[in-house]
Amino acid sequence: MNVALLDQVVARVDALPRLPDTVQRLIAVVSDPDSSLREIVDAIRYDQSLTTEVLRLCNSAYYGLARSVESLDDAVCLLGTVRVFQLVMAAHARTLLQQPQSGYGLPAGALWDHSVAVAVAAQLLARRCTVPQAGLLFTAGLLHDIGKVILNEFVSVEYARIAERVAAYEASFSEAEQQVLGFTHAEVGARLAERWCLPAALQHCIRYHHEPAGAPAARELVDMIHLADTVCLLLGVGTGDDGLAYRTDPQVLARCALTQADLESVGAEAIAELRSVQALFGRKQG
């Protein structure tokens, strides 16, 4: 790895919006299996903008609730802690992932669509495989490709060389990134997650989502993100120029005792849920 160049790339993180303190606290609370409902509500209630956004979404026509939601406690009671957490994370991730990523052939909104679908698919897979920590998996799904936001410009410059290696050597897009740039969007994303002081398990999910065999820990969680990512790419959800240049690791499928038919079923459910989320956020469906 070209460490000096990688550090130069990650230094561009200053150009990105930082994760609000409230979101970092919420991720830490939800990642703790012993956290209580009260701790989750408390992590949000002192942030005026996030509280306002949650209440706006809860009172939208999409939910069609019989009465207005006037407090976070109401929102949690009516929708559940998991749903409220998903709304908070999806709303914030949208500000990070909404812009077009021309280096990867992704138009505006496509990276957010893909990330939401992966987050949903990871939770569906975890339910089938009885893997805990659904909240952390949702966050990992949303942020697994955050490195693309930083690396986009570098990939644009070197796109022809990367595409040539994908075509000539049947390399995955990530492998070609490594060969041409000296690092991948997954490595850059993990560096960013480290700078944001996100939990180690979340950093592993981001770093190893294309190389699950290399994960030193949290392998069950990494497997869920790897499978969720590949199934969404294969179904064309938020697929850019690199979308077809990835493969599902057969050892992960075997470890999870899943078949291709299982993945297709999960993918269909994830797409249906993505359509609901797009409608909730007023995004035109692609």
C-alpha positions in Angstrom: 0.0 0.0 0.0 1.2 3.5 -0.8 0.7 4.8 2.7 1.8 8.4 2.0 -0.5 8.8 -0.9 -3.3 7.1 1.0 -2.9 9.6 3.9 -3.0 12.4 1.3 -6.2 11.1 0.0 -7.8 10.6 3.4 -6.7 14.2 4.3 -9.5 15.3 1.9 -12.0 14.1 4.5 -12.0 17.7 5.7 -14.0 18.6 2.6 -16.7 16.1 3.7 -19.4 16.9 6.3 -18.3 15.4 9.6 -20.5 12.9 11.4 -22.4 14.9 14.0 -21.6 14.1 17.6 -25.2 13.0 18.0 -24.9 10.4 15.2 -21.6 9.1 16.7 -23.2 8.7 20.1 -26.2 7.0 18.5 -24.0 4.5 16.6 -22.1 3.7 19.9 -25.3 3.2 21.8 -27.0 1.0 19.1 -23.8 -1.0 18.7 -23.9 -1.9 22.4 -26.2 -5.0 22.8 -26.9 -4.0 26.4 -28.1 -0.5 25.6 -31.7 0.5 26.6 -34.5 2.2 24.8 -34.0 5.3 27.0 -30.3 5.6 26.1 -31.2 5.5 22.4 -33.8 8.3 22.8 -31.4 10.3 24.9 -28.8 10.1 22.2 -31.1 11.9 19.8 -33.3 14.2 21.9 -30.7 16.9 22.5 -30.0 17.4 18.8 -32.7 19.8 17.6 -32.1 19.3 13.9 -32.2 15.5 14.1 -35.2 15.5 16.4 -37.0 17.8 13.9 -36.1 15.6 11.0 -37.3 12.4 12.8 -40.6 14.0 13.7 -41.1 15.4 10.1 -40.6 11.9 8.6 -42.8 10.2 11.2 -45.6 12.7 10.5 -45.3 12.3 6.7 -48.1 11.0 4.6 -46.0 7.8 4.0 -46.8 6.5 7.5 -50.4 7.7 7.6 -50.5 7.5 11.4 -53.9 8.2 13.0 -52.5 10.9 15.2 -49.6 13.3 15.1 -46.2 12.4 16.5 -45.2 15.1 18.9 -42.1 13.7 20.6 -39.2 11.2 20.2 -40.9 9.1 22.8 -44.0 9.0 20.7 -41.9 8.1 17.6 -40.2 5.3 19.3 -43.4 3.9 20.7 -45.2 4.0 17.3 -42.4 3.0 15.0 -39.9 1.2 17.3 -36.3 2.0 18.1 -34.9 0.2 15.0 -37.0 2.2 12.6 -36.2 5.5 14.3 -32.5 4.7 14.2 -32.8 3.8 10.5 -34.5 7.1 9.8 -31.8 9.1 11.5 -29.0 7.2 9.8 -30.6 7.3 6.3 -31.3 11.0 6.6 -27.7 11.8 7.6 -26.1 9.4 5.1 -28.1 11.1 2.3 -26.1 14.3 2.8 -22.8 12.3 2.4 -23.8 10.0 -0.5 -26.2 12.1 -2.6 -23.7 13.7 -4.9 -22.8 12.0 -8.3 -19.6 9.9 -8.3 -18.5 10.2 -11.9 -15.3 8.2 -11.4 -17.5 5.2 -10.6 -20.2 6.0 -13.2 -22.7 6.8 -10.5 -25.3 9.6 -11.1 -26.7 11.7 -8.3 -28.5 9.6 -5.7 -27.3 6.2 -7.0 -24.7 5.7 -4.2 -27.3 6.5 -1.6 -29.8 4.1 -3.2 -27.2 1.3 -3.3 -26.1 2.0 0.3 -29.7 1.9 1.7 -30.4 -1.3 -0.2 -27.2 -2.9 1.2 -28.2 -1.7 4.7 -31.6 -3.3 4.4 -30.3 -6.5 2.8 -27.7 -6.9 5.5 -30.4 -6.9 8.2 -32.5 -9.4 6.2 -29.5 -11.7 5.9 -28.7 -11.3 9.5 -32.2 -12.4 10.4 -31.9 -15.5 8.3 -28.5 -16.4 9.7 -29.4 -15.4 13.3 -26.5 -12.8 13.4 -27.1 -10.2 16.1 -26.3 -6.4 16.1 -28.8 -5.4 13.5 -28.3 -1.7 14.2 -24.6 -1.9 13.6 -25.2 -3.8 10.3 -27.5 -1.1 9.1 -24.9 1.5 9.7 -22.2 -0.6 8.1 -24.4 -1.1 5.0 -25.0 2.7 4.7 -21.3 3.5 5.1 -19.6 0.5 3.4 -18.8 2.5 0.2 -18.0 5.9 1.8 -14.5 5.6 0.5 -15.8 6.2 -3.0 -16.8 9.7 -2.1 -13.2 10.5 -1.3 -11.6 8.4 -4.0 -13.9 9.5 -6.8 -11.6 12.1 -8.2 -8.5 9.8 -8.3 -10.5 7.0 -10.0 -11.7 9.5 -12.6 -8.1 10.3 -13.5 -7.0 6.7 -13.7 -10.3 5.2 -15.0 -8.9 4.0 -18.3 -6.0 2.1 -16.7 -8.4 0.6 -14.1 -10.9 -0.5 -16.7 -8.2 -1.9 -18.9 -7.1 -4.2 -16.0 -10.7 -5.3 -15.3 -11.1 -6.3 -19.0 -7.7 -7.7 -19.7 -7.1 -9.7 -16.5 -10.6 -10.3 -15.3 -9.8 -8.5 -12.1 -12.5 -7.1 -9.8 -12.8 -3.4 -9.9 -11.4 -3.3 -6.3 -8.4 -5.4 -7.3 -7.8 -3.1 -10.3 -8.0 -0.1 -8.0 -5.3 -1.7 -5.8 -3.0 -2.4 -8.7 -3.3 1.1 -10.3 -3.7 3.4 -7.2 -2.0 1.3 -4.6 -5.2 1.2 -2.4 -8.9 0.6 -2.7 -12.1 2.6 -1.8 -12.6 0.0 1.0 -9.2 0.9 2.6 -9.9 4.6 2.2 -13.4 4.2 3.8 -11.9 2.3 6.7 -9.4 5.0 7.3 -12.2 7.5 7.3 -14.2 5.4 9.8 -11.1 5.2 12.0 -10.8 9.0 12.0 -14.5 9.3 12.9 -13.8 7.0 15.9 -16.5 4.5 14.7 -16.6 1.1 16.4 -13.8 -1.4 15.3 -16.4 -3.9 14.0 -17.9 -1.2 11.8 -14.4 -0.4 10.5 -13.8 -4.1 9.6 -17.1 -4.2 7.7 -16.1 -1.3 5.6 -12.5 -2.4 5.1 -13.2 -6.0 4.2 -16.6 -6.0 2.4 -14.8 -7.1 -0.8 -12.3 -9.3 1.0 -14.2 -11.1 3.8 -11.5 -13.8 4.2 -9.0 -11.1 5.3 -11.1 -9.8 8.2 -9.2 -10.2 11.5 -12.4 -10.0 13.6 -16.2 -9.5 13.3 -16.3 -12.0 10.5 -20.0 -12.7 10.8 -20.8 -9.1 10.3 -18.3 -8.7 7.5 -19.9 -11.7 5.8 -23.3 -10.1 6.0 -22.1 -6.8 4.4 -20.2 -8.7 1.7 -23.3 -10.8 0.7 -25.6 -7.8 0.9 -23.3 -5.7 -1.3 -22.8 -8.4 -4.0 -26.5 -9.2 -4.2 -27.5 -5.6 -4.7 -24.8 -5.1 -7.3 -25.9 -8.2 -9.2 -29.5 -7.0 -9.1 -28.4 -3.6 -10.5 -29.2 -1.5 -7.4 -27.0 1.6 -7.6 -24.7 -0.1 -10.1 -22.0 2.1 -11.6 -19.1 1.2 -13.9 -17.7 -1.1 -11.3 -21.0 -2.9 -10.4 -20.5 -6.0 -12.6 -16.8 -6.4 -11.7 -17.4 -8.1 -8.3 -18.0 -11.7 -7.3 -19.7 -13.4 -4.3 -17.1 -15.3 -2.2 -18.3 -18.9 -2.3 -16.7 -19.6 1.0 -19.0 -16.9 2.6 -22.0 -18.6 1.1 -20.9 -21.9 2.5 -20.2 -20.5 6.0 -23.7 -18.9 6.1 -25.4 -22.0 4.6 -27.1 -19.8 2.0 -27.8 -20.5 -1.7 -28.0 -18.2 -4.7 -31.8 -18.6 -4.5 -31.7 -17.3 -0.9 -29.7 -14.2 -2.0 -32.2 -13.5 -4.8 -35.0 -13.7 -2.3 -33.3 -11.3 0.0 -32.5 -9.0 -2.9 -36.2 -8.8 -3.9 -37.2 -7.9 -0.3 -34.4 -5.3 -0.1 -35.5 -3.7 -3.4 -39.1 -3.5 -2.2 -38.0 -1.8 1.1 -35.7 0.6 -0.9 -38.7 1.7 -2.9 -40.5 2.6 0.4 -37.5 4.5 1.7 -37.2 6.4 -1.6 -40.8 7.4 -1.3 -40.4 8.5 2.3 -37.5 10.8 1.3 -39.2 12.1 -1.8 -36.7 10.5 -4.1 -37.8 9.5 -7.6 -37.5 5.8 -8.1 -35.1 4.6 -10.8 
